[in-house]
Amino acid sequence: MINVRFYKDKKDNIKKFTIRGHANYASHGNDIVCAAVSALAQTTLLSLVKVCGVEEDRINYTIEEKTGFLDVELPRDLDSSSLEKTQILLESLKIGINSIIEIYPEYVKLENGEV
């Protein structure tokens, strides 16, 4: 199962997300659930830089393809404009994950946490 967790601060801003595990919907290389979650997550990470303008070296992230682990944490001192853009992007990721869960609820789980 893929576990996705979004971490919000006291102001209800998503500041971090983690994705871990494999769906095991199908064999490696044929798993459409893993591919969908992976595509959303990787696009989000790239878009934090290319769309939101966050400098890549300021994003704290770890990727472990073999174990299916991605951990992404925003810089703590984002200006209000950048923070607003990142929140739109991260809420969009959450919507995408929830849409996958609607179709494949036994393969993806969404949780919320605090930073």
PASEBA-1860 file (N, C-alpha, C; in nm, 3 decimals):
! residues 115
1> MINVRFYK> 0.084/-0.118/0.000/0.000/0.000/0.000/0.088/0.124/0.000 ~ 0.042/0.227/-0.070/0.110/0.356/-0.071/0.048/0.442/0.038 ~ 0.132/0.496/0.125/0.087/0.586/0.230/0.133/0.727/0.197 ~ 0.038/0.819/0.190/0.067/0.959/0.162/0.029/1.038/0.286 ~ 0.119/1.125/0.330/0.090/1.207/0.448/0.125/1.352/0.417 ~ 0.030/1.440/0.445/0.050/1.584/0.432/0.063/1.643/0.572 ~ 0.163/1.728/0.590/0.188/1.791/0.719/0.157/1.940/0.709 ~ 0.071/1.987/0.799/0.034/2.128/0.800/0.089/2.197/0.924
9> DKKDNIKK> 0.113/2.327/0.909/0.156/2.406/1.024/0.034/2.460/1.098 ~ 0.057/2.540/1.199/-0.051/2.595/1.282/-0.144/2.688/1.203 ~ -0.094/2.743/1.091/-0.175/2.832/1.007/-0.247/2.756/0.896 ~ -0.245/2.624/0.903/-0.312/2.535/0.808/-0.246/2.532/0.669 ~ -0.118/2.567/0.663/-0.043/2.558/0.538/0.026/2.423/0.529 ~ 0.017/2.358/0.413/0.091/2.234/0.392/0.238/2.271/0.379 ~ 0.321/2.216/0.466/0.464/2.247/0.465/0.551/2.129/0.425 ~ 0.488/2.010/0.421/0.566/1.890/0.395/0.471/1.780/0.348
17> FTIRGHAN> 0.523/1.690/0.265/0.448/1.568/0.233/0.545/1.452/0.217 ~ 0.495/1.334/0.252/0.573/1.213/0.234/0.487/1.110/0.162 ~ 0.553/1.032/0.081/0.489/0.921/0.011/0.580/0.801/0.031 ~ 0.521/0.691/0.078/0.605/0.573/0.100/0.530/0.446/0.062 ~ 0.606/0.353/0.010/0.551/0.222/-0.022/0.515/0.204/-0.168 ~ 0.471/0.085/-0.197/0.428/0.048/-0.332/0.284/-0.002/-0.324 ~ 0.209/0.022/-0.428/0.068/-0.018/-0.428/0.052/-0.170/-0.436 ~ 0.139/-0.236/-0.512/0.127/-0.380/-0.538/-0.005/-0.413/-0.608
25> YASHGNDI> -0.050/-0.321/-0.689/-0.169/-0.343/-0.772/-0.137/-0.440/-0.885 ~ -0.017/-0.428/-0.938/0.029/-0.514/-1.047/0.180/-0.532/-1.033 ~ 0.239/-0.610/-1.119/0.382/-0.635/-1.113/0.462/-0.507/-1.141 ~ 0.585/-0.506/-1.093/0.674/-0.391/-1.112/0.681/-0.357/-1.261 ~ 0.665/-0.230/-1.292/0.667/-0.184/-1.430/0.530/-0.182/-1.496 ~ 0.431/-0.247/-1.432/0.295/-0.251/-1.485/0.192/-0.196/-1.387 ~ 0.240/-0.139/-1.279/0.150/-0.094/-1.172/0.101/0.048/-1.200 ~ -0.023/0.059/-1.248/-0.077/0.190/-1.284/-0.103/0.279/-1.162
33> VCAAVSAL> -0.129/0.218/-1.047/-0.152/0.298/-0.926/-0.022/0.363/-0.882 ~ 0.085/0.285/-0.877/0.218/0.341/-0.843/0.258/0.449/-0.944 ~ 0.233/0.421/-1.071/0.270/0.517/-1.175/0.193/0.647/-1.160 ~ 0.066/0.639/-1.128/-0.016/0.760/-1.112/0.031/0.844/-0.994 ~ 0.052/0.780/-0.881/0.098/0.853/-0.762/0.237/0.911/-0.786 ~ 0.323/0.834/-0.847/0.459/0.879/-0.876/0.460/0.999/-0.970 ~ 0.378/0.994/-1.073/0.371/1.105/-1.169/0.322/1.233/-1.100 ~ 0.220/1.221/-1.017/0.171/1.339/-0.944/0.279/1.396/-0.852
41> AQTTLLSL> 0.344/1.307/-0.778/0.444/1.352/-0.681/0.565/1.416/-0.748 ~ 0.615/1.354/-0.852/0.732/1.408/-0.921/0.699/1.540/-0.990 ~ 0.581/1.549/-1.049/0.539/1.674/-1.112/0.527/1.785/-1.008 ~ 0.475/1.752/-0.892/0.463/1.850/-0.784/0.600/1.900/-0.741 ~ 0.693/1.810/-0.721/0.828/1.850/-0.680/0.892/1.941/-0.785 ~ 0.884/1.904/-0.911/0.939/1.987/-1.018/0.868/2.122/-1.027 ~ 0.738/2.122/-1.006/0.659/2.246/-1.015/0.685/2.341/-0.900 ~ 0.725/2.291/-0.786/0.763/2.380/-0.676/0.875/2.473/-0.722
49> VKVCGVEE> 0.964/2.420/-0.804/1.076/2.500/-0.856/1.033/2.581/-0.979 ~ 0.977/2.514/-1.078/0.952/2.579/-1.207/0.828/2.668/-1.210 ~ 0.728/2.639/-1.129/0.605/2.718/-1.128/0.601/2.814/-1.009 ~ 0.637/2.762/-0.892/0.627/2.842/-0.770/0.752/2.927/-0.744 ~ 0.861/2.895/-0.813/0.982/2.975/-0.799/1.064/2.948/-0.674 ~ 1.040/2.834/-0.609/1.120/2.799/-0.492/1.253/2.742/-0.541 ~ 1.362/2.794/-0.489/1.493/2.744/-0.532/1.510/2.599/-0.488 ~ 1.553/2.515/-0.583/1.564/2.372/-0.556/1.651/2.341/-0.435
57> DRINYTIE> 1.760/2.412/-0.421/1.850/2.383/-0.309/1.792/2.425/-0.173 ~ 1.677/2.493/-0.174/1.610/2.530/-0.049/1.500/2.432/-0.011 ~ 1.466/2.342/-0.104/1.366/2.239/-0.075/1.439/2.118/-0.018 ~ 1.395/2.075/0.098/1.455/1.958/0.161/1.379/1.835/0.112 ~ 1.442/1.756/0.026/1.372/1.638/-0.026/1.463/1.517/-0.033 ~ 1.400/1.401/-0.021/1.468/1.272/-0.030/1.386/1.183/-0.121 ~ 1.453/1.115/-0.212/1.388/1.021/-0.303/1.460/0.887/-0.293 ~ 1.385/0.781/-0.269/1.438/0.645/-0.269/1.347/0.561/-0.358
65> EKTGFLDV> 1.383/0.550/-0.483/1.296/0.481/-0.581/1.268/0.337/-0.543 ~ 1.369/0.266/-0.499/1.354/0.124/-0.471/1.247/0.097/-0.365 ~ 1.245/0.180/-0.261/1.147/0.159/-0.153/1.019/0.239/-0.175 ~ 1.016/0.322/-0.277/0.898/0.403/-0.303/0.880/0.513/-0.202 ~ 0.989/0.580/-0.168/0.984/0.684/-0.065/1.017/0.821/-0.124 ~ 0.934/0.918/-0.093/0.958/1.057/-0.130/0.919/1.143/-0.011 ~ 1.009/1.229/0.030/0.984/1.321/0.141/1.020/1.460/0.091 ~ 0.925/1.554/0.099/0.946/1.689/0.049/0.904/1.788/0.157
73> ELPRDLDS> 0.996/1.878/0.192/0.966/1.980/0.292/1.002/2.117/0.238 ~ 0.907/2.209/0.247/0.929/2.346/0.201/1.021/2.422/0.294 ~ 1.088/2.526/0.242/1.166/2.613/0.330/1.072/2.681/0.430 ~ 1.122/2.707/0.548/1.041/2.767/0.653/1.013/2.916/0.630 ~ 1.098/2.982/0.554/1.089/3.127/0.541/1.043/3.175/0.403 ~ 0.945/3.106/0.345/0.893/3.149/0.215/0.819/3.281/0.228 ~ 0.836/3.368/0.127/0.759/3.492/0.127/0.613/3.458/0.098 ~ 0.522/3.550/0.128/0.379/3.521/0.119/0.334/3.484/-0.022
81> SSLEKTQI> 0.391/3.545/-0.124/0.355/3.513/-0.262/0.394/3.369/-0.298 ~ 0.515/3.331/-0.263/0.561/3.194/-0.291/0.482/3.093/-0.210 ~ 0.453/3.127/-0.084/0.376/3.037/0.001/0.238/3.012/-0.059 ~ 0.175/3.117/-0.108/0.041/3.104/-0.168/0.046/3.012/-0.290 ~ 0.148/3.028/-0.374/0.162/2.943/-0.492/0.184/2.797/-0.452 ~ 0.269/2.775/-0.352/0.296/2.637/-0.311/0.171/2.571/-0.255 ~ 0.088/2.648/-0.187/-0.034/2.590/-0.129/-0.133/2.548/-0.237 ~ -0.144/2.626/-0.341/-0.230/2.587/-0.454/-0.179/2.457/-0.515
89> LLESLKIG> -0.050/2.450/-0.535/0.011/2.331/-0.594/-0.007/2.208/-0.504 ~ 0.019/2.224/-0.375/0.009/2.110/-0.283/-0.135/2.066/-0.261 ~ -0.228/2.161/-0.261/-0.369/2.123/-0.252/-0.411/2.048/-0.378 ~ -0.355/2.085/-0.493/-0.383/2.013/-0.618/-0.329/1.870/-0.611 ~ -0.211/1.854/-0.553/-0.157/1.719/-0.533/-0.253/1.638/-0.446 ~ -0.301/1.699/-0.340/-0.393/1.629/-0.249/-0.521/1.588/-0.323 ~ -0.573/1.675/-0.407/-0.691/1.642/-0.488/-0.661/1.523/-0.580 ~ -0.546/1.525/-0.643/-0.507/1.414/-0.731/-0.495/1.283/-0.657
97> INSIIEIY> -0.433/1.287/-0.539/-0.420/1.165/-0.457/-0.558/1.115/-0.417 ~ -0.645/1.206/-0.374/-0.780/1.165/-0.336/-0.858/1.104/-0.453 ~ -0.835/1.154/-0.575/-0.905/1.097/-0.690/-0.856/0.954/-0.719 ~ -0.729/0.928/-0.693/-0.677/0.791/-0.709/-0.738/0.702/-0.601 ~ -0.748/0.754/-0.479/-0.807/0.677/-0.368/-0.952/0.640/-0.396 ~ -1.026/0.729/-0.462/-1.166/0.700/-0.495/-1.178/0.575/-0.582 ~ -1.081/0.555/-0.670/-1.086/0.441/-0.762/-1.016/0.318/-0.704 ~ -0.906/0.341/-0.631/-0.824/0.232/-0.579/-0.803/0.247/-0.428
105> PEYVKLEN> -0.910/0.245/-0.348/-0.897/0.272/-0.204/-0.814/0.169/-0.127 ~ -0.804/0.049/-0.178/-0.727/-0.053/-0.106/-0.577/-0.046/-0.135 ~ -0.536/0.048/-0.221/-0.395/0.058/-0.259/-0.326/0.187/-0.216 ~ -0.405/0.288/-0.178/-0.348/0.419/-0.141/-0.423/0.469/-0.017 ~ -0.346/0.521/0.077/-0.403/0.575/0.201/-0.350/0.717/0.221 ~ -0.437/0.808/0.261/-0.400/0.947/0.284/-0.416/0.979/0.432 ~ -0.313/1.042/0.490/-0.314/1.081/0.630/-0.272/1.226/0.641 ~ -0.306/1.287/0.753/-0.266/1.424/0.781/-0.184/1.428/0.909
113> GEV> -0.088/1.519/0.911/-0.005/1.537/1.029/0.025/1.683/1.051 ~ 0.100/1.712/1.155/0.140/1.849/1.186/0.291/1.860/1.187 ~ 0.339/1.979/1.150/0.483/2.007/1.159/0.511/2.096/1.278
END
